[in-house]
Amino acid sequence: MKLKGGEKRGIITKVKDGILAVLEAVETLPQGVKPTGLRGKITARFMAIGHQGIYKNVAAVLNLQPEDDFLEISCGSGLFIKSFASHVHSVAGVDHSEDMVKLASYYNQKRIEAGTAEFRHGDAAWLPWENDKFNAVTTIASFLFWPEPLKSLKEMYRVLRPGGRAVVSIGWNAEDGQDHSKYVETHGMRLYTGKEIQDMFQEAGFSQNYITYFKSFMIPRGIIASAVK
Ligand SMILES: C[S@@+](CC[C@H](N)C(=O)[O-])C[C@H]1O[C@@H](n2cnc3c(N)ncnc32)[C@H](O)[C@@H]1O
């Protein structure tokens, strides 16, 4: 005979497993590279749920302050900005998917109307802002898709003011002990070690390079690399 509590736990476990399976499927869709159309918008929304653990770790390293002018490159849904940068002086996002620019604008509409947020269409390697515009820049779960990583870090450096900080977070990487070969091929990803990112930061002109590691959903050992202009 089954106990009532046992049945409840069984259902809860099944629901939990179902949600994890959906998030896992979303995480491995090619849509992650350039979310487009309705499917892209749904993917980006679910992705923001799956990325909550990454967002919290990145926010802790970024340590955003009320006076910060903050840019997120490859902002996707814009939900990191909405949830973790609501207190800063100004926010901006850029993404190479026009649908993500629209979605991020939708989720941050109030701040756009208040004149303290803007979202632009553009590429990480060609940021559509002038020099010294921001004092904090991040990118989450996107660096591994960028075809021109060094040029993109140089762009980050260019748009930062002296003393500004850059934080690059990558979940899957070359030192997490996992076999990502299937997704490397389907997503056109590149896997890096923390040291490789640090070397690129240095080549782009940054100093005070620092690496921290984190654990999150589907991410056994993610990398957060930070540096200062
Ligand atoms: C996996 S999603 C992550 C989105 C968001 N950062 C998050 O964590 O919820 C990757 C995002 O990077 C964007 N992206 C990929 N390559 C890009 C590039 N070269 N320049 C700008 N955006 C890019 C995609 O359009 C997509 O929105």
The ligand as an SDF file (V2000), in Angstrom:
LIG
                    3D

 27 29  0  0  0  0  0  0  0  0999 V2000
   22.2490   31.8510  -24.5490 C   0  0  0  0  0  0  0  0  0  0  0  0
   21.5700   33.4410  -24.8750 S   0  0  0  0  0  0  0  0  0  0  0  0
   21.8540   34.2930  -23.3210 C   0  0  0  0  0  0  0  0  0  0  0  0
   20.9810   35.5010  -23.1640 C   0  0  0  0  0  0  0  0  0  0  0  0
   21.1470   36.2440  -21.8340 C   0  0  0  0  0  0  0  0  0  0  0  0
   22.5020   36.7350  -21.6740 N   0  0  0  0  0  0  0  0  0  0  0  0
   20.7540   35.3530  -20.6860 C   0  0  0  0  0  0  0  0  0  0  0  0
   21.6450   34.8220  -20.0160 O   0  0  0  0  0  0  0  0  0  0  0  0
   19.5450   35.1700  -20.4550 O   0  0  0  0  0  0  0  0  0  0  0  0
   22.8080   34.1290  -25.9240 C   0  0  0  0  0  0  0  0  0  0  0  0
   22.4570   35.5190  -26.4140 C   0  0  0  0  0  0  0  0  0  0  0  0
   23.6140   36.0510  -27.0730 O   0  0  0  0  0  0  0  0  0  0  0  0
   23.2040   36.7280  -28.2420 C   0  0  0  0  0  0  0  0  0  0  0  0
   24.3990   36.7880  -29.1170 N   0  0  0  0  0  0  0  0  0  0  0  0
   25.1020   35.7370  -29.5960 C   0  0  0  0  0  0  0  0  0  0  0  0
   26.1520   36.1600  -30.3170 N   0  0  0  0  0  0  0  0  0  0  0  0
   26.1360   37.5220  -30.2980 C   0  0  0  0  0  0  0  0  0  0  0  0
   26.9770   38.5370  -30.8420 C   0  0  0  0  0  0  0  0  0  0  0  0
   28.0640   38.2240  -31.5920 N   0  0  0  0  0  0  0  0  0  0  0  0
   26.6790   39.8250  -30.6100 N   0  0  0  0  0  0  0  0  0  0  0  0
   25.5820   40.1540  -29.8700 C   0  0  0  0  0  0  0  0  0  0  0  0
   24.7380   39.2300  -29.3290 N   0  0  0  0  0  0  0  0  0  0  0  0
   25.0150   37.9300  -29.5320 C   0  0  0  0  0  0  0  0  0  0  0  0
   22.0400   35.9080  -28.7510 C   0  0  0  0  0  0  0  0  0  0  0  0
   21.2290   36.6040  -29.6640 O   0  0  0  0  0  0  0  0  0  0  0  0
   21.3310   35.5430  -27.4370 C   0  0  0  0  0  0  0  0  0  0  0  0
   20.3910   36.5300  -27.0820 O   0  0  0  0  0  0  0  0  0  0  0  0
  1  2  1  0
  2  3  1  0
  2 10  1  0
  3  4  1  0
  4  5  1  0
  5  6  1  0
  5  7  1  0
  7  8  2  0
  7  9  1  0
 10 11  1  0
 11 12  1  0
 11 26  1  0
 12 13  1  0
 13 14  1  0
 13 24  1  0
 14 15  1  0
 14 23  1  0
 15 16  2  0
 16 17  1  0
 17 18  1  0
 17 23  2  0
 18 19  1  0
 18 20  2  0
 20 21  1  0
 21 22  2  0
 22 23  1  0
 24 25  1  0
 24 26  1  0
 26 27  1  0
M  CHG  2   2   1   9  -1
M  END
$$$$
